[in-house]
Amino acid sequence: MNRRGFIGGSDLYSILRGDWYDLWLVKTGQKEADNLDHIFKVQLGTYTEQFNLDWLSKDTGLAMPLASEDMESVINILGGVPFKGQADAIAEDEQGVQYLVECKHTSSNRSMNDMLEAYMPQVQLYMKLFNLKKAYLSVIFGNTHDYCVVDYNEEYISAVVERVKDFWQHVEQLTEPPQDPAQYKIDWSAIDINGLKLRDASKDNHFTSLASDFVETQGQAKQHEAVKKELKSLIAADEREVFCDLLTIKRDKRGACRITMN
């Protein structure tokens, strides 16, 4: 596969992790891209992609009018860098709203949060390239399936592009990149997931006081339940996760809030 002349969605994983040198060799034509034909987990994801799409459609009622084989790759220049992407599918709901769909197949010991951490740059880039405001990240975890809806965030993708520009300069100028550039972690906590926000309540005195009471009263059932109830009441309807140093409260897809101590 020719991977020269552009940055693809899968390249972002290497760039943001600081794995520049091998990718630079590929992009400058000094090395062939790895042949993935006999990499089991890569091929497994390819073979299960259609099943993943079918199951997502069954779970959500989304129509899949466009799948990867029906679409041309999209190329766009962002910040002077040529980016290229091909969506796994474009989905459409009953109101005609379109969504990008990105499918993944991973092990059962990974979480959706792990997948968002790893693939948020790719998902945001593809939304930018296809001019879509929401995406479904549809994941097979071993032998189970889950999905989430990710909102587009211009500030986030702008930060991604800025980092890629640093790498691309080495490609254009044929200058060897640093062997071990630092990882470039971009905060995605402001991005809505399933229409819900994340909030750091570490400086909220009321929340942190109750969190302390929650931890200290676990052996006192009645008081503990009262504190738990009040803590959960502090979670706004549009928040998916609220945390402080002591604990984290997460809302599941059914709307229930669950407390875990950090």
JOUR-V474552 format. One record per residue. RES is the residue in one letter. PSI is psi in whole degrees, 0 to 359 (NA if undefined). Layout:
# JOUR-V474552
((RES:PSI) (RES:PSI))
This chain:
# JOUR-V474552
((M:132) (N:115) (R:17) (R:156) (G:3) (F:167) (I:124) (G:171) (G:320) (S:337) (D:333) (L:326) (Y:314) (S:318) (I:315) (L:338) (R:351) (G:12) (D:74) (W:322) (Y:308) (D:321) (L:321) (W:319) (L:319) (V:314) (K:338) (T:5) (G:13) (Q:352) (K:144) (E:145) (A:147) (D:138) (N:117) (L:9) (D:333) (H:24) (I:110) (F:310) (K:330) (V:313) (Q:327) (L:316) (G:325) (T:315) (Y:333) (T:359) (E:313) (Q:320) (F:319) (N:313) (L:317) (D:319) (W:322) (L:317) (S:319) (K:321) (D:326) (T:341) (G:5) (L:141) (A:148) (M:74) (P:337) (L:122) (A:171) (S:323) (E:345) (D:354) (M:144) (E:152) (S:147) (V:132) (I:134) (N:148) (I:120) (L:120) (G:28) (G:2) (V:131) (P:118) (F:146) (K:138) (G:151) (Q:118) (A:150) (D:327) (A:160) (I:121) (A:162) (E:132) (D:184) (E:336) (Q:1) (G:7) (V:134) (Q:148) (Y:142) (L:146) (V:128) (E:124) (C:141) (K:153) (H:120) (T:183) (S:163) (S:347) (N:6) (R:157) (S:168) (M:325) (N:321) (D:317) (M:321) (L:319) (E:318) (A:322) (Y:6) (M:317) (P:317) (Q:315) (V:315) (Q:321) (L:314) (Y:324) (M:320) (K:312) (L:323) (F:3) (N:50) (L:150) (K:349) (K:152) (A:147) (Y:124) (L:109) (S:120) (V:132) (I:117) (F:97) (G:255) (N:27) (T:165) (H:142) (D:164) (Y:162) (C:160) (V:126) (V:129) (D:147) (Y:143) (N:109) (E:321) (E:320) (Y:310) (I:330) (S:322) (A:322) (V:313) (V:319) (E:320) (R:319) (V:325) (K:322) (D:316) (F:317) (W:331) (Q:321) (H:327) (V:311) (E:322) (Q:358) (L:36) (T:133) (E:130) (P:166) (P:143) (Q:329) (D:66) (P:152) (A:149) (Q:149) (Y:86) (K:123) (I:124) (D:123) (W:16) (S:338) (A:354) (I:129) (D:133) (I:124) (N:33) (G:11) (L:154) (K:166) (L:140) (R:132) (D:111) (A:20) (S:335) (K:9) (D:105) (N:319) (H:313) (F:312) (T:328) (S:315) (L:323) (A:318) (S:317) (D:322) (F:315) (V:320) (E:339) (T:18) (Q:330) (G:353) (Q:90) (A:310) (K:312) (Q:323) (H:316) (E:324) (A:318) (V:318) (K:316) (K:317) (E:322) (L:312) (K:331) (S:343) (L:354) (I:118) (A:157) (A:337) (D:18) (E:131) (R:335) (E:135) (V:136) (F:161) (C:190) (D:330) (L:323) (L:169) (T:138) (I:123) (K:142) (R:130) (D:181) (K:337) (R:356) (G:357) (A:140) (C:133) (R:137) (I:131) (T:141) (M:139) (N:NA))
